[in-house]
Amino acid sequence: MRPGRQRSGFTLVEVLIALAIFAMTAIVLGSAYLNVLNSYAIVGKQDKDAPEVAFCRQELIAQPDFQTAENGDEYTTVDGRTVQWSAAIDDQNLTTVNLYHVVLTVEITDTSSSNPRTLTREFYLLRPTWGNNNPSGADMTTKQQSEASRIAVAQGRQQS
């Protein structure tokens, strides 16, 4: 080697630091990927009954009769599970006309298990057709009249 010429390249320390940074990056990315895979597995297990609950909710929403909607229904799925649903429907504490507080209860019984899984969903539902059939439907006319009066006052068509 000539005395005036410097070597080009990386030192051993620089190479070791680069390898350490690469290894840490690979570990972080690998663990993040495993977390994503585990999350997909957990979500897949929890959503097993989601289609049945969604179907029961659609069946409830499609019911034109209040009493039929409260009583619910029962059916058997393609894979042999029995699904039974009912709803507790209340409008007593609500001031909006035709708005109902609904608690949907779905019981799913597998053929392999005698203990049913019970799932509960709570939501609000706007159903004008239930007003006449609801046992508290007598109050509905009063609510409708007071709501119409409130709207007329807000629009300036009526004085309060």
Secondary structure, DSSP 8 states (H G I E B T S, - for coil): --TT----S--HHHHHHHHHHHHHHHHHHHHHHHHHHHHHHHHHHHGGGHHHHHHHHHHHHH--SHHHHHH-EEEE-TTS-EEEEEEEEE-TT--STTEEEEEEEEEEE-SS-SS-EEEEEEEEEE-GGGTTTSTTTHHHHHHHHHHHHHHHHHHTSS--
